[in-house]
Amino acid sequence: MFYETKDATTALAAQGLGRDPFKALVVPRPIGWISSISPSGVVNLAPFSFFNAINEDPPMVMFCPSGRKPDRPVKDSRANVEATKEFVCNLATWDTREAMNQTSATLPAETDEMTFAKLTPAPSRLVKPPRVAEVPVHLECRYWKTIELPTGDPAEPNCMILGEVVGVHIDDSLIRDGRVAIALAKPIARLGYSEYAVVTEAFRMRRPA
């Protein structure tokens, strides 16, 4: 099949597809489980599947808090990060999958999602937002820039938030023979629809000389 994205609804219906499969095709997508804190001190924790590392020197990441919550035009993560200039990326894992899913709920702005999901806050070293103690990897980040992205509806703003990683926490249990054995953490990733994947093994290939 083939369809033009600008006319996806009609084209997909003709093919018997009830939903746009785009996000089911760009997979797996790592989950940026972003903790931030409001200027008044309220902790926010939310997962973003439009997330990735984008640079190595300096190390940088991006996440896209696209769309809006029904009662406010800007998502809490974006508002917090732009106001305080800090955030933490927490590695979403198989063991924390249910808690991660709970933090995707639409909750009042004054709700502490870490408390709501019964997670334990751990202090960061260089930034104010807390880390999720239950996960083995955390990236402490300082905000760099927001890039506005195209949107089909002005009421649903899309953006990309970029930050520099200034500190990295790795649980010692993941370090084997001088490398991080990340499969031991069982990180999870987003697929399409309501589907996820979990990494339980890794394989190695070397680039041609």
C-alpha positions in Angstrom: 0.0 0.0 0.0 0.9 3.6 -0.3 -0.7 6.8 1.1 0.1 10.5 1.1 0.4 11.8 4.6 -1.6 15.0 3.8 -4.6 12.8 3.0 -4.0 10.0 5.4 -7.5 9.6 6.9 -9.2 8.9 3.5 -6.4 6.8 2.1 -6.1 4.6 5.2 -9.8 4.1 5.4 -9.7 2.8 1.9 -7.0 0.3 2.9 -8.9 -0.9 5.9 -6.6 0.8 8.4 -8.4 2.6 11.2 -5.4 4.5 12.5 -2.4 6.2 11.0 0.5 3.6 11.2 3.3 6.1 11.2 4.3 5.6 14.8 4.1 1.8 14.3 6.7 2.0 11.6 9.4 4.2 13.2 10.3 1.7 15.9 11.4 1.0 18.5 11.6 4.5 20.0 13.4 5.0 23.3 11.2 6.5 26.0 12.4 9.7 27.6 10.9 9.6 31.1 11.4 13.2 32.0 11.4 14.6 35.5 11.2 18.3 36.0 10.2 20.7 38.7 8.0 23.8 38.6 9.2 27.2 39.8 7.0 26.6 42.9 8.6 23.2 43.6 6.0 20.8 42.2 7.7 17.7 40.6 6.5 16.5 37.2 7.3 13.2 35.7 6.1 12.2 32.2 7.1 9.8 29.4 7.9 10.9 25.9 8.4 8.5 23.0 9.6 11.2 20.7 12.9 11.2 22.5 16.5 10.5 21.6 20.2 11.3 22.0 21.2 13.8 19.3 24.9 14.6 19.9 28.0 13.1 21.6 30.3 16.0 22.2 28.8 17.6 24.2 26.2 14.9 24.9 22.7 16.2 24.1 19.2 14.8 24.1 15.9 16.0 22.8 12.2 15.3 23.6 9.0 16.5 22.0 6.1 17.5 24.3 3.7 17.8 21.4 0.1 18.6 21.8 -1.6 19.9 25.0 -3.5 18.8 27.9 -7.3 19.6 27.8 -7.2 22.4 30.4 -3.9 24.1 29.6 -2.1 25.0 26.4 1.4 24.0 27.3 2.4 20.7 28.8 3.9 20.8 32.3 7.2 19.3 31.2 7.7 22.1 28.6 6.6 24.9 31.0 8.8 23.6 33.8 11.9 23.0 31.7 11.7 26.4 30.0 11.2 28.1 33.3 13.9 26.3 35.4 16.3 25.3 32.6 16.8 21.8 34.0 15.4 18.2 33.7 16.4 14.6 34.1 16.0 11.7 31.7 15.2 8.5 33.6 15.6 5.1 31.9 12.2 3.4 31.6 12.6 -0.3 32.3 10.5 -3.5 32.3 10.3 -3.4 36.1 8.9 0.2 36.1 6.6 -0.2 33.1 3.4 0.1 35.0 4.6 3.2 36.9 5.8 4.8 33.7 2.4 4.2 32.2 0.7 5.8 35.2 2.7 9.0 34.8 1.3 9.4 31.2 -2.1 10.2 32.7 -3.6 13.7 32.4 -3.4 15.0 35.9 -3.9 18.5 37.5 -0.8 20.7 37.2 -0.3 20.7 41.0 0.0 16.9 41.1 3.4 15.3 41.9 3.4 12.4 39.4 6.3 10.7 41.2 4.2 10.5 44.3 1.1 9.6 42.3 2.9 6.6 40.7 4.4 5.6 44.1 8.0 6.2 43.0 10.9 7.2 45.1 12.6 10.6 44.4 16.4 10.5 44.6 18.4 13.8 44.7 20.3 14.8 41.6 23.9 16.1 41.8 23.9 19.1 39.4 20.2 19.9 38.8 17.2 20.4 41.0 14.7 17.9 39.5 14.8 14.6 41.3 15.7 11.2 39.7 13.5 8.1 39.8 15.3 5.9 42.3 13.8 2.7 40.9 15.6 2.9 37.6 19.3 2.3 37.0 20.2 5.1 34.6 19.7 8.8 34.8 20.8 11.7 32.7 20.9 15.1 34.4 20.3 17.8 31.8 20.4 21.6 31.4 18.0 23.2 28.9 19.5 24.5 25.7 16.8 25.5 23.3 13.2 25.0 22.2 12.5 24.5 18.5 8.9 25.1 17.4 7.7 22.4 15.0 4.9 22.5 12.3 1.4 21.7 13.5 -1.8 21.0 11.7 -3.8 22.8 14.5 -2.6 26.0 16.1 -4.3 24.9 19.3 -2.1 21.9 19.4 1.5 23.2 19.5 4.4 20.9 18.7 8.0 21.5 19.7 11.4 19.9 20.3 13.2 20.6 23.6 17.0 20.2 23.5 19.2 19.8 26.5 22.8 19.2 27.3 23.6 16.1 29.5 25.8 17.4 32.4 25.7 14.4 34.6 25.2 10.6 34.2 24.2 8.1 36.9 24.7 4.3 36.1 23.9 1.6 38.6 27.1 -0.5 39.2 25.2 -3.7 38.5 25.1 -2.8 34.8 28.9 -2.5 34.4 30.5 -5.7 33.2 34.1 -6.0 31.8 34.5 -2.2 31.4 31.2 -1.7 29.5 27.6 -1.0 30.3 25.5 -4.2 29.7 22.3 -2.3 29.1 20.2 -5.4 28.3 20.5 -6.3 32.0 18.3 -3.2 32.8 15.6 -4.5 30.4 14.9 -1.0 28.9 11.5 -0.7 27.2 10.7 1.2 24.0 7.6 2.5 22.3 6.1 0.8 19.3 2.8 1.8 17.7 -0.7 1.9 19.0 -0.5 0.6 22.7 2.5 -1.7 22.1 5.9 -1.6 23.6 9.1 -3.6 23.3 11.7 -4.7 25.8 15.4 -5.2 25.3 16.6 -8.4 26.9 19.6 -9.2 24.7 22.1 -7.4 22.5 24.4 -8.4 19.6 27.5 -6.8 18.3 28.6 -6.0 14.7 31.7 -4.0 13.9 31.9 -1.5 11.1 33.9 -2.4 8.0 37.4 -1.1 8.1 
